Amino acid sequence: QITDDGKIVVAGTAGNLTDHEFIVARLNADGTPDNTFGTNGVAQFNYSPGTTENLIGIVLQGDKTVVGAHTSNNGSENFVALRLDEAGEIDLTFGSLGAAIIDIGTDTEDIPKVIRKDAQGRLIMAGSSEDPNGPNGPDMAVIRLTADGVLDNSFSADGKLVWAVVNNEDVVKDVVFDANGNLFLVGEAVSSGQRKIVVGALDSDGEKIFAYGGANNARVLHEYEAGLNCVVNSALSLNNGGLLLVGGSEDGVLHGASMQLDAAGALDPAFNTTGTITFGTPSEMNQIIKIQDGYLLCGSILADDNQTLNSLVIRLNDVDGDIVNTFANGGILNEDVAELTNDMAYGIATQGNGHAIVVGSFGDDVTGIAGFAYRIAVDQPGLGISDSPRSMMTIHPNPATSTISLPISMATDMNIEIIDMKGTRVLSGMAHAGGTVDVSQLPSGIYTVLVGSASAARFVKH
């Protein structure tokens, strides 16, 4: 999260699987520790010793920081929100002595996944709630707190809502709001043995919007690719009332994916003609943010040695969801934060002046896990490809199986390069107007074609 004065607030946990503490760090805009916060810029605390605590996110309230968490104590699973003051100390004016602990149902396992703040400053936490003795799996669950950590009884009568979508493993992963204050619960639901994306619509009072989805059920189920399990991690509300989602499509391994829905919850064909896009290499997208003329997606990607993960940032335009190839290396920034470790980017936020901050973790089970943050230029020029904008050309067929044909209108005898989603050049040679290029040996995925220094195209290889 970025404060109004450009400071960077990040959060996580420290310790091992059974004994760990929350960490909230605040950095100055230049990345140095903010020594007015905690100890040397870090607040580290265990709010309830003897419990297992997992941080799910943070929300800023001016100089104060609300930490969303999941706690487990003797089999009791609860939603928890805590607040730190401007100095990084527990704010005893929030909730009950600094914390709001919410048990959604008697003896239920309540596991939050996300915390958000609405336009009125109220806090939304969502995830799942399950009766371990019941016949079904977890259901989608959402609560609303006032800005000071008290259950808001104007939401769903008691501040809490449990929603069984298909009565089998329903969970909320993100919450977004439209201009009218409606809530969209974005998550996953297992239907007929397949994990699909679910989006449910609620009004500002926590009542279901039954017109959403066009089937009088207030929710929709979608998939990135037919028959494959879906993962969704983050969503963004669009100006036209639609939603943009990111996550991954699973066929044994995850492949980063994105989906755009219109205001009624249907797949939006304006986005990559089908409403979905899958990045054809082992990867996962964790968050998406809006920038001028487009979006930035962050996540992780299997590195070139096929052994460790690198952090990943992709830029899409906001017209049709195509990758902006003038950003980084063909539209993809593949950053190896620490060699021979798994580097995973979990969050991204704009900082102003054309910059964005990427945060995540690196390490392994042997050496331990550490956090990282780095800053990128949003309009970062191509790394070794081209710093100048390219015009988009049309190639066909697209998707392709064996060959692609180049436009007859382009100049002859031009250099051609094909780049995969990792930013690796997988083919190079000379291009001829109206000629064909053999791509039959390329693995399935999305590729960028660069012709000379002025033209580019993107195609899907089946």
N, C-alpha and C positions, 0 to 999 in steps of 0.2 A: 504494500500500500504506500502511496505517496501523500504526504501532508500538503496543506495549502501553501506552505513556504518551501516545498521541494524536498523535505527530509524523507528518508526511506525507512519504512518500518517493516521488519520481517520477523517471522516467528517460527518456532519449531520445538523440538524436544531434545533433551540430553540425558544420557544414561543408557541402561540396557533394557531388555524387553520387560523386565519385572520391576525395575526401580528407575524411574526417570522423572525429570522435571521439565516444566515449561521454560522456554527461552523466548524472550521478546527483545529484539535488538533495534535500536534506532540509530541511523547513520545520517550525517549531514549530506547535503546535496552532492558534495564531491566524493562521497564514499568513506570519509573518516568518521570514527565513532562520535556520537553526540554525548559528550560527557555530562550533560545535564540530566541524562536519563539513566536510571539504574546505577550500576558500577561500570565505569568506562564504556557507557553506552549500552549495557546489557542488563536486563532484569531477568533473573533466574529464580524460579520458585516452585514449590510443590504445595498446592493449595490444601490438599487433603492427604496427608501421609497414610500409607497403608492401602491406597487405592491405585488401580491402574488408570492412567489418564492419557488420553490421546487428543492432541490438538487438531482441530479441523479447519481453523481459519481465524482471521481477525477482521474487525471493523473499527474504523476511526471515528471518534466523536470529538472533533477539534483536536485538543492536545491529549485527549484520553484515548485509551485503546481497549476495546472489548475483545476478549479471547473466547472463542467458541471451542468447546471440548466435549469429549465423551468420557465418562468415568465408569468404572466397574469396581464394585466392592461387595464381596461375598455373594456374587451372583446377581446383584442389583445393577442394572445398566440404565444410565440416565443422561439426559441432555444437561449440559452445564454451560453457563456464560459467566465470565469473570471480567472485572474492569480494573485497569491500571490507571493511576492518575498521571499527570504530566511529568512526574519525577520517576515513574516506573514502580510505584508502590501500589499495593492493593487498595482500591478505592472503596472504603467501608460504607459509602452512601449508596452503593449500587446493590440491588437485590437485597439479600440478607447478609450483612457484613461482608459485602464485596462480591457475592456470587448469587446467581439464580440457578437452583438445581431443580429440574423439572422431571417428575416421574409421570409419564403420559397415562399409564394404566397400572392398576394394581398387579404387582408381580410380573410386569412385562419387561422385555428386553428392548430398551429404547436407545437406538444408536444414531446420533446425528452425523451428517456428512458435510453440511454447509451452513454458514452463517452469513446473512446479508442485512442491509439497512435499507428501508424504503424511503420515499420522498419526505415522509413526515418524521423521520428519525427513529421509527420503531424497528425493533430487531426481529428478524425472521430466522428461525433455525429449522432445518428439515433433514430428514433421513428416513428411518424405518422404526416401526414398533411391532413387536411380536409377543404373543402369548405362547411361551414355550410348551404349554400343555394343550394348546389348541390344535385343530386338524390342519391348519394352513400355515404357510410360511409368513415372513414379515410383510407388513403393509406399509405403504407410503405414509409418512407422518410429518406434520408441520406444526410449529407453535409460533405465536407472536408475543413478544415482550414489549413493554413500554421502553422508552429510551433509558429509564433508570432500573430496568431489570425486573419488572413485575409483570406477571401474566396479564395480557390485554384481553379482557372479557368481551370486548366489542368484536373480537374475531372468533367466529364459529362458536359463539355463546360462552365458551370457557377458556378461550385462548389456545385451544388444541384441536387438531383435526387428524383423524386416522382414516385412510382411504385405501380400501382393498380394490386393486385394479383387476387382477386375474386370480387373486387368492393364492399366489405362489411367487414368493421372492420379489416383492415390489419395493423399490427404494428410490428416494429422491437424491440426486447428485448435485443439482444446482437449482436456484430460484432466481427468476428475472421478473421485471415489472414493465408494464407498458405505460403509455402516457396517461391512461385513465386510472392508474393505480391497481389494475388487475395483476394477479400473480400467476405465473406459469411454473409449475413444478416439473422439472426436467429430470428424468431418471431412467431406470431400467426395470423391466418386468419380464418374467419368464412365462412365455405363452407356448403351449404345446411342445415343451422341451427346449425352446429356443429363446435366448435372451434378446429382447427387442428394446428399442428406445420407446419410452412412454413420456408424453407431455400432457399434463392435466391443467385445466384452467379454473381459477377461482377469482371471484371479485374481491374488492377490498374488505368485505365483511367475512371472508372465508367461505362464501357460498359457491357451489359449483356452477360454472357457466355452461349450461347444457347444450347451448347452440354450438359450442366449440367442437370441431371435428365433423360436423354435419350429420351426426348419427344420434343426437340427443343423449350422449353419454359423458360429455364434458372432458373427454380425453381422446388422444390418438396413439396408435402404435405404429412404429416405422422401423425399417432396417436399412443399413447402408447398402448391403448386398444380399440378394435373396438367399435365404437358407443359412446365413452365417450369424453367429452370435455378435452382439453389439456391445460396445462400451461407450458411455457418454460421460464426459468429465466437466464440461463447461458450456455455458450458453450465453447468448447476447441478444438483447431486444433490438429490433430494427425499426427505423423510422416509419416503415409501411405497416407496422403492426405484426410483422413476422418475427421469426427467431432464426438465429444461426447457431449451430451446435457443433462441438468437436469431441473427438474421442478416438475410437478404433474399431476395426472390423476384424473378427477373429476366425482364422481357419487353421488353428493349431498354434499360430503366432499372431500377434496383433499387427495390423497395418493401419497407420494413421488415417483418419477419415473425418469428413465434415459434411453437414447436412443443413439445408435451408428450407424453412417452412414458411408458407404464406400466413396471412392473418387468420385464416380459418383452420390452420393446422395441417394443410395438405402440403406435399412436397412441391417446392417452387421450381418450375422448369427454367426460370431465368438464371438459376444457379447451375452452371455446367450442363444445361439442357435436361438433366434428370432430377435435379434437386440434391444430388449427393456427389461427393468426390472421394475416392480412396487413393491414398498415396501408396504406390505399389512397392513398398520396401518395409521390412520390419521396423515399426515405429509406433508411437502413441502421442496424440496431442492432448495437452492438459488444460490449456487456457487459451481464450481468444479475447482480444480487445479491439476497439475501433480506433483507427487513426484517420487522418485526412485521406480521402479517396481510397480507403481500403481497410484491411484488417491485418493484425499480426497474430499468428498462432505460435504457441511454444509447446515443447514437449521433449521427446527423446527419440533417438534413431540408432539402430545398430551400426556400429562403426565399421570402417573398411576391413578391419581384421576379423569381423564377424564374431568377436568375443566380448567386446565391451560396448556400452552405450555412450553416445555423445549428446550434449544438449542441442536442441534444434529450434530454430525460428524460421517460419515461413510467412511470406507476405502475399496476401490475396487482394485483388481489386474488388471494389464494391459494386461493379456493374454485373458481372457474370461469374464471379468467384474464381477467375483465372489467376494463376500465379504471376506475380509481377517480376519478370526476369531481370529488371535493372537493379533489383535489391540483392545485395550479397552475391552469391554464386548461382546465377540462374534462378533467383527468387528464394534461395534456401541458404540459411546460415547454419552450418554444421560446426559447432564449437567443441573442441576437445579440451575441456577445462583442466583435467588432470589425466595424464597418460596412464593406461592400463587400469583404469577404474571406470565404474559406471557413473556417468555424468547425466543427471536428469533435471530438466528445467520444469518447475511446477507452476511458476507464476511470472507474469509480465505486466508492467504498468508504464504508462507514459509519464515522462518527467518534465516535459516542456522543452522548448528550444530544439525540437526535432529529435529528441532522445527518448529511449525507453530503457527500463531496468529489467533485467532477467535474473530470477533467483531460483535456486534449486539446491541439490546436494550431490556430492561425489564421494566415492570410496567403495569399500567392500567389507565383507564380514570379518576379514582378517585384520585389516588396518584400521577399521572403523569408518564412520560416516561423518562428513563435515559439510557445512553449508557454503554456498558461493553466491556472489552477486556480480554481474558485470553490466556495463552500459553499452548500448549500441546506438548508432545513428539510424533513425527510422528510414531515411533515404540513403542508406549505406550503398555506395556504388559497387558494381561488380568486382569481385576479387579475381583478377586475372582473366576476365571475360570481356567486359566492355563497360565503360563509364557513361556511355551516351545512350539515350532512349532508343529503342528499336520499334519499328512498325511491325504489327502482327500480320503474318501471311496465312493463307489457307492451304492446308495440305489434306489429301484424301488417299485412301479411306481413313476414317478416324472414328472409332477404334480400328487398328490395323492388326493383321496377323502375320503377314510375310513381307510386304513392301509398302512404302509410302511414295506418293507422287508429288513432285514439287510444282509450283505454279509456272505456267508457260511464259508469264509476263516478267519474271525476274531475269536479272542479267545472267549471262552464261559464265561458266568457269569460275564459280565462286567457292571459297572454302566453306565446308559444312562441318559442323560438330553436333553430336547428339550427347546430351548430358542427362544422367539419371537423377533420382530424387536425392541422392547423397551428394550431388554436385560433382560427380566423377564423370569425366569424358569417356564414353564407352564406344564411340565411333567417330572417325574423322576422315576427311577426304575432299574430293572436288564435287561440286554440285553443278548440274546442267539444267537449263530451263526446260520444264516439262519432263525431266528425267525421273527415274525411280531410284529409291534407296532400299537396299535389302536390310530389313530389320528382323528377319526370321530368327536370328540367333540371340536376340535380346530377350531377357526374362520378362514376364508380365509386369506391367507397371506403367507409370506416367513418365514421359520423357520430354525434354525441351530440345528443339531443333534450332540451332543458330546458323544462319547463312550469311557469310560475309560479316560486315559490321553494322548492318542496318535492319535486317529482317529476322524475325523469330516466329516460332510456332510451338504448339504443344500437342502431343498426341498420346493416346492410350494404346499400349501394346497388349493384346490378348494372348 
